[in-house]
Amino acid sequence: MATAVPAERDAVAGAFPEPGEEVRLPGAVLFRTTAGAAVIDLLAAGVGPARAAAATGAALTAAALTGTPYDLVVSAGIGGGFAPGAPLGSLVVADAITVADLGAETADGFLPVTELGFGTVTHRPPESLVRAVAEATGARTGSVLTVSTVTGTAARAATLRVRHPRALAEGMEGFGVAEAADAQGVPVLEVRAISNPVGPRDRAAWRIGDALAALTAAFGKFAPALESWKSV
């Protein structure tokens, strides 16, 4: 399970009663805990898609080389929400993990990398998993956008909504985590608790503590949803 920063990792860890241990790997430090029979590794992978992909890839490779490959990778954290679909404090589970700014600017506007003839811009988590987690946590489902530069204006937010009408949230790591998981054939999921609206930056309006608490509460219900999904 990959988060951007230690505060998000700790919020997820707070949902699991078992004490954890640090596991040091080349390029990554994991916090290992359990939920029932499941072993869960928590990784604060760093900010941005490149760092998240590198750290997630290191953890996936280390697990594969020791003969204990992961069954699932989850990108978890807080993020911006597109109004009115994702209000502050709500939870979003991605049914599409889409990179919003990988491509080229042209005289006719932005072209995603796929329209340039290569790459991918969207990874889709397993539908049954998205459904199970959303039902267990009460989360909304929709697209979660990955950006390298956080949106800070109403104009940019409006542009993203036009390009991605199903977008509910914005983060900085999900697509990088998904790229690393896809490279090794591991399913991926993204979960975001909404701490601020996407648009003009107003730090006074951010509710980071509430979002982290929502993340902890969500992952308290997460393990049964995973067991339900795996038994299908």
N, C-alpha and C positions, 0 to 999 in steps of 0.2 A: 504494500500500500504506500503510495508516494504522495507526500505533501511538499509544499514549497519551502516552508520555514518551520523551525522547531515549535512555535506556538500552535500551529495547526497539527503537527504530529502529536503534541502533548494533549490537545483536545480530543483527538481520536483515541489515544492511549487511555484517556480517562474513562472511556466506555467499557474497558475490559478489566475485570477484577484481578486477574492473575498478575503478579509482579513480573516485570520484564528484565531482559538482560541486553547489554550492548554486544553487537557482533560487528567487528571491524573487517572491512573488505577493501581491496584496492579501489580507491575512488569513492567509497561510500561507507557510512556507518549506519547499521540497522539497529532498531530497538525491537527485540523479539518478544512476543507475548502469545497468549493462547486464549481461545474461546471455545470451550468444550474440547472436541477432538481436533479442532483446526489450529494450525500454527500460523501466526500472523506476524509478518515483518513490516515494521513502520520505518519509512525512510524520508527524512527531510532532504529532498533532492536538490533544492536551490530554486532561485527565481528565474523564470523565463523558460521557453521551450527547449533551448539548446542544452542548458544545464540539466533540466529535468530528464531529457532523453539520455544524456550521458550517464547520469547517476543510476537511472532505472535500468539502462542497458548493462551496467556493471553488476548490479544486483541479480538481474536475470541470468547473466552469463555465469556468475559464480555459483548460483543454484543449480544450473544445468550441468556444470562441470563436476559437481559433487553428487550428481545422480538424484537430486531432490528438486526438480523443476517446479515452478509455481503453477498453480491451476488458474490463477486470476491476478490481474494487476488493477488496482483502484487508484485513480488520481483524486485526491480529496483535499478540500480546502475551502476558504472563503472566497467571495468574488462579488463583482458588480451584477446587479439585476436590472433587466429591462422592464420599465413600467409599461402597463400595469400588471404584467403577467407574473413578475417575481418580486414581491414586496420585501422590504427589510425583514430579516429574521426567518424568511422562508427557506425551504430546501429545494434544490433542483437536481434531478438525475438526468444525465445526458442520454438522449436516444440517438444523438449525432454529435461527434466531437469534431469541430470544424475549425481549421486555421483561417483566420479572416484576412490576413495581410501577407500571404505568401503568393507572390505573382509579380505583375509588372504594371506600372502606371503608363497609360497611353493617352493620346490625344482624345480618344473616345471614352476614357475612363479606366477603371481598374480591371485587369484581366487576371483571374486566378491561374495558378500554375498549370492546372489541368487544361486550360484553354490555350496554353503555350505548347501543349503536346507532350507533357511529361508530368510525373509525380502524382500525388493525390492530395486532396484538401479535406477529406472527411473520413473518419473511422466510425463504424457503427457498432456499439456494444450489442451483445445478444439480447434480442427482444424479450425473451422470457426472464432474463436477469433484471433488466430495466423494470419490467412489470412487477417482479417479486419485491425488489427494493422499494419501489415507489409505494406499493401497497403496504409494506411493513412500516414505512417511515412517514407516510402522508406527503411525500414529495411531489412536486410538479415535474412533468417530463417535457423535454424539448431540446433544441440545439443549445450547446454551450460553445461559445466562440473562444478560440485562443488567439491572443494578440501579443505582439512584442512590445507595443507601446499602449499603455492603458488609456482608454478613452477619457478625455477631459473637457469636451465641449458638446453642446447640444447638437451642433451640426454634424459632428462625427457620429454621435449616437444615432441620429436620424439616418445617416448614410448606411450604417451597419444594419439598421432595421429594414431598410429597403432591400439591401442585398440578401439579408437573412431573415425573412419574415417570421420564422419559427424560433428565432433566438430568444432564450430566456435569461441567459447569464453570460458573463465574460470573465475569463481568467487568463493566466499567463503560462500555464504548464500542461494542460490536458493533452494537447496535440502532440507535444514532445514525448510524453509518457506513452501515448497510444502508438506513436511511431516505433518506439523501442519494443513495446509488447508485440506489435504486429510483425516485426522483424524476426521474432522467435516463436510466432504462432500461438501466443498466449492471449486469451480474451481480455478485454479492458473495459473498465467502467469509469465514469467521472461523476463525482458528487460535489456540489457547491452549496454552501450556506451563504445567504445573501447579506453582505455587510454594508453595502452602499448602492445607490442608484448609478447606473451607467449614464454619464453625462458630465455636466460641469462639476469640478472638484470642490466639494464643500466638506472639509474634514469635520466640522462641527456636527454634521448630519450622519456621519458614519457610526455604525453600531457593531464594532468589531467584537466586543465582549459578548453581545447577544448572538452574533453569528457563530462564534466559537462554542458557545453553550448549545446552540442548535445542532452543531456538528457532533458534539459529544452525545447528545440525546439520540441523534439518528443512528450512530454506530452502536449504541446500546441495543438497538433492534436489528442490527445488521446481520449478525451470525445466523439467526433462524431463517432469514431471507435467503442467505447463501445455501444453507442446508436444503431448503425447499427447492431452490433452483437446481442444485446438483442432483437431487433425487428425481427430477423430471426426466 
